[in-house]
């Protein structure tokens, strides 16, 4: 079973690299303001996202901003989770950034800041919730820590985030070709040293990390975990609750167990409940 998922992950990664080359060759475009139609096929949002007329209600006071992983497009990255969050009652927003998230992390964090401001202006919300995959779970911490995002984010939920980088040997060659963000996400990078110096979870947001023991991209998988007080930091390893959960890194956003953890974190005060028992899905 794990071999099958590994092959699927590699094939998906190869497809992502092809799309990345197309995106890197395309002209840059702004994705931080409401638009009536996508600028290109690459800017098609996932189902449920980017209804700029949506207004949060008392039960769901913060709009949710979905933040892609490296080499990802929002339509694929959030194809499963976005409509689930919309059905649950949330205003959901997604965007592509940093040339398929290959740009340096500080530059991408600045794009996130602009997009959050657009969402806040459109919805009237004081804060947003951020749900990010891989780099998209780590990069928002730069926004929170260095770009005045701490008072604008209620929840930061990272799905297999690269919080302490990866020792995956592919990061360096990919970075040398056309992916500064890959270099930023290498274990021991200057960017990560700066980001993790002092507190890893600055006051303001609540932090939830959801990772998998089978992560083949963020290596070791424990690199995802954040240090911080339990009242506002919860670290989740999927297999601690669902031992047979087979999901790896690339498709983690499509795991129904991950969705349960995300909704648990969004639906309550504070981070996800460490004692939460998700329904394990028939493996």
C-alpha positions as CSV (number, residue, x, y, z in Angstrom):
1,X,0.0,0.0,0.0
2,X,2.7,2.5,0.9
3,X,4.7,1.7,-2.3
4,X,1.5,2.5,-4.3
5,X,1.2,5.8,-2.6
6,X,4.9,6.6,-3.0
7,X,4.6,6.0,-6.8
8,X,1.5,8.2,-7.0
9,X,3.3,10.9,-5.0
10,X,6.3,10.8,-7.4
11,X,4.0,11.0,-10.4
12,X,2.1,13.9,-9.0
13,X,5.3,15.6,-8.2
14,X,6.5,15.2,-11.8
15,X,3.3,16.7,-13.1
16,X,3.7,19.6,-10.6
17,X,7.2,20.3,-12.0
18,X,5.8,20.5,-15.5
19,X,3.2,23.0,-14.4
20,X,5.8,24.9,-12.5
21,X,7.9,25.4,-15.6
22,X,4.8,26.7,-17.4
23,X,4.1,29.1,-14.5
24,X,7.6,30.3,-14.2
25,X,7.6,31.1,-17.9
26,X,4.3,33.0,-17.7
27,X,4.1,36.7,-16.9
28,X,3.6,37.6,-13.2
29,X,0.1,38.6,-12.2
30,X,-1.5,40.0,-9.1
31,X,-3.8,37.6,-7.2
32,X,-4.3,39.8,-4.1
33,X,-7.6,41.5,-5.0
34,X,-11.1,40.4,-5.8
35,X,-11.7,39.6,-9.5
36,X,-14.8,38.6,-11.4
37,X,-13.0,36.0,-13.5
38,X,-9.6,34.2,-13.2
39,X,-6.7,35.9,-15.0
40,X,-5.7,32.5,-16.6
41,X,-6.4,28.8,-16.3
42,X,-3.8,28.7,-13.6
43,X,-5.9,31.0,-11.5
44,X,-9.1,28.9,-11.4
45,X,-10.0,28.6,-7.7
46,X,-11.1,25.3,-6.1
47,X,-14.8,24.7,-5.6
48,X,-16.2,26.7,-2.7
49,X,-13.5,29.4,-2.7
50,X,-13.4,33.0,-3.7
51,X,-16.9,34.1,-3.3
52,X,-16.0,37.7,-2.6
53,X,-19.6,38.5,-1.5
54,X,-19.4,36.0,1.3
55,X,-19.8,37.5,4.8
56,X,-18.7,35.6,8.0
57,X,-21.4,34.8,10.5
58,X,-21.4,34.5,14.3
59,X,-20.7,30.8,14.1
60,X,-17.9,31.2,11.6
61,X,-16.5,34.7,12.3
62,X,-13.2,34.3,10.5
63,X,-12.8,33.7,6.7
64,X,-10.5,30.9,5.9
65,X,-7.5,31.5,3.6
66,X,-5.9,28.5,2.0
67,X,-2.2,28.6,1.3
68,X,-0.6,26.3,-1.3
69,X,2.5,24.2,-1.0
70,X,5.5,24.4,-3.3
71,X,4.8,23.7,-7.0
72,X,1.1,23.6,-6.2
73,X,-1.9,25.3,-7.8
74,X,-4.9,26.2,-5.6
75,X,-7.4,24.3,-7.8
76,X,-5.7,21.0,-7.2
77,X,-4.2,21.6,-3.8
78,X,-7.6,22.4,-2.2
79,X,-9.9,20.4,-4.5
80,X,-11.2,18.3,-1.6
81,X,-10.8,20.6,1.5
82,X,-12.2,23.8,0.1
83,X,-15.7,22.6,-0.7
84,X,-15.8,20.8,2.7
85,X,-15.0,24.1,4.5
86,X,-17.6,25.9,2.4
87,X,-20.3,23.3,3.3
88,X,-19.3,23.7,6.9
89,X,-20.3,27.4,6.7
90,X,-17.0,29.2,6.2
91,X,-16.1,31.9,3.8
92,X,-13.2,30.3,1.9
93,X,-10.5,32.0,-0.1
94,X,-7.5,30.7,-2.1
95,X,-4.8,32.2,-4.2
96,X,-1.7,31.3,-6.2
97,X,1.5,33.1,-5.1
98,X,5.2,33.2,-5.8
99,X,5.3,31.5,-9.2
100,X,3.8,28.3,-7.9
101,X,5.3,29.0,-4.4
102,X,8.9,28.8,-5.8
103,X,9.8,32.4,-4.9
104,X,11.8,33.2,-1.8
105,X,9.7,32.8,1.3
106,X,9.8,36.5,2.4
107,X,8.5,37.6,-1.0
108,X,5.7,35.0,-0.9
109,X,4.8,36.1,2.7
110,X,4.4,39.7,1.4
111,X,2.0,38.3,-1.2
112,X,0.1,36.5,1.6
113,X,-0.1,39.8,3.5
114,X,-1.6,41.6,0.5
115,X,-4.2,38.8,0.0
116,X,-5.2,38.7,3.7
117,X,-5.8,42.5,3.5
118,X,-8.0,42.0,0.4
119,X,-10.0,39.3,2.2
120,X,-10.4,41.4,5.3
121,X,-11.5,44.4,3.3
122,X,-14.1,42.3,1.3
123,X,-15.5,40.4,4.3
124,X,-15.2,43.0,7.0
125,X,-13.5,40.5,9.3
126,X,-10.8,41.7,11.7
127,X,-8.9,38.4,11.4
128,X,-8.6,35.4,9.1
129,X,-7.8,31.7,9.7
130,X,-5.0,30.3,7.6
131,X,-4.8,26.7,6.5
132,X,-1.6,25.9,4.7
133,X,0.0,22.8,3.1
134,X,3.7,22.2,3.2
135,X,5.5,25.5,2.6
136,X,2.0,27.0,2.9
137,X,1.9,25.9,6.6
138,X,5.4,27.4,7.3
139,X,5.5,30.6,5.2
140,X,2.6,32.2,7.1
141,X,4.7,32.1,10.2
142,X,7.0,34.6,8.5
143,X,4.0,36.8,7.8
144,X,3.0,36.5,11.5
145,X,6.5,37.1,12.9
146,X,8.0,39.7,10.6
147,X,5.2,41.4,8.6
148,X,2.7,42.4,11.3
149,X,0.4,39.5,10.8
150,X,0.1,38.4,14.4
151,X,-3.0,40.4,15.2
152,X,-4.7,39.5,11.9
153,X,-4.6,35.7,12.2
154,X,-6.8,33.8,14.6
155,X,-5.8,30.2,13.7
156,X,-2.8,29.0,11.7
157,X,-3.2,25.3,10.7
158,X,-0.3,23.7,9.0
159,X,-0.8,20.4,7.1
160,X,2.6,18.7,6.8
161,X,4.4,22.1,7.1
162,X,8.1,22.5,6.6
163,X,8.5,24.3,9.9
164,X,12.1,23.1,10.5
165,X,12.9,22.3,6.9
166,X,13.7,19.0,5.2
167,X,16.8,16.9,4.6
168,X,15.3,15.5,1.4
169,X,18.2,15.4,-1.1
170,X,16.0,16.8,-3.9
171,X,15.6,20.2,-2.2
172,X,19.1,21.5,-3.2
173,X,19.0,20.6,-6.9
174,X,15.5,21.9,-7.3
175,X,16.5,25.1,-5.6
176,X,19.5,25.5,-7.8
177,X,17.4,25.2,-10.9
178,X,14.5,27.5,-10.3
179,X,13.1,27.3,-6.7
180,X,14.5,29.7,-4.1
181,X,11.8,28.5,-1.8
182,X,13.2,25.0,-1.9
183,X,16.6,26.4,-0.6
184,X,14.7,28.3,2.1
185,X,13.1,25.0,3.2
186,X,16.3,23.0,3.5
187,X,17.2,22.0,7.1
188,X,19.6,24.6,8.5
189,X,18.8,27.3,6.0
190,X,19.3,31.0,7.0
191,X,15.6,31.6,6.5
192,X,14.6,28.9,8.9
193,X,17.2,29.9,11.5
194,X,15.8,33.4,11.5
195,X,12.2,32.2,11.6
196,X,12.7,29.7,14.4
197,X,15.0,31.9,16.6
198,X,13.3,32.7,19.9
199,X,9.7,31.7,20.0
200,X,8.5,29.4,17.2
201,X,4.8,30.3,17.8
202,X,4.6,34.1,18.4
203,X,1.7,35.3,20.4
204,X,-1.5,36.1,18.5
205,X,-2.6,33.1,16.5
206,X,-3.4,29.6,17.8
207,X,-1.2,27.0,16.0
208,X,-2.2,23.5,14.9
209,X,0.2,21.2,13.1
210,X,-1.1,18.0,11.4
211,X,1.6,15.7,10.0
212,X,2.1,12.1,8.9
213,X,4.7,9.5,9.8
214,X,4.8,8.7,6.0
215,X,6.0,12.1,4.9
216,X,8.6,11.6,2.2
217,X,9.0,15.3,1.4
218,X,9.5,17.0,4.8
219,X,12.1,14.6,6.2
220,X,12.1,13.7,9.0
221,X,8.3,14.1,9.6
222,X,9.0,15.5,13.0
223,X,10.5,18.6,11.4
224,X,6.9,19.8,11.0
225,X,6.2,20.0,14.7
226,X,6.2,23.3,16.6
227,X,7.5,24.1,20.0
228,X,5.2,26.1,22.1
229,X,2.8,26.1,25.1
230,X,0.0,23.6,24.8
231,X,-2.7,26.2,25.4
232,X,-2.0,27.6,21.9
233,X,0.0,25.0,20.1
234,X,-1.2,21.5,19.2
235,X,0.9,19.0,17.3
236,X,-1.0,16.1,15.6
237,X,0.6,13.0,14.1
238,X,-2.2,11.3,12.1
239,X,-1.1,7.7,12.9
240,X,-1.3,8.4,16.7
241,X,-5.1,8.3,16.3
242,X,-5.5,6.4,13.1
243,X,-2.6,3.9,12.9
244,X,-3.6,2.7,9.4
245,X,-3.9,6.1,7.8
246,X,-1.7,5.8,4.7
247,X,-1.5,9.4,3.5
248,X,1.9,10.8,2.6
249,X,2.9,14.4,2.0
250,X,1.6,15.4,-1.4
251,X,-2.1,14.4,-1.0
252,X,-2.4,15.1,2.7
253,X,-4.9,17.9,2.1
254,X,-7.3,15.3,0.6
255,X,-7.2,13.0,3.6
256,X,-10.6,12.9,5.3
257,X,-8.9,12.5,8.7
258,X,-6.9,15.7,8.1
259,X,-10.2,17.5,7.3
260,X,-11.6,16.4,10.6
261,X,-8.6,17.9,12.5
262,X,-8.8,21.1,10.5
263,X,-12.5,21.6,11.3
264,X,-11.8,20.7,14.9
265,X,-9.3,23.5,15.1
266,X,-11.5,26.0,13.2
267,X,-14.6,25.3,15.2
268,X,-13.2,25.9,18.7
269,X,-11.4,28.5,20.7
270,X,-7.7,27.7,20.8
271,X,-5.8,25.2,18.6
272,X,-7.2,21.7,17.8
273,X,-8.1,19.7,20.8
274,X,-5.2,17.3,21.5
275,X,-7.7,14.8,22.9
276,X,-9.9,14.8,19.8
277,X,-10.7,11.4,18.4
278,X,-11.3,11.6,14.6
279,X,-13.3,8.9,12.8
280,X,-10.7,6.7,11.1
281,X,-11.8,6.0,7.5
282,X,-12.0,2.2,6.9
283,X,-8.4,1.2,6.3
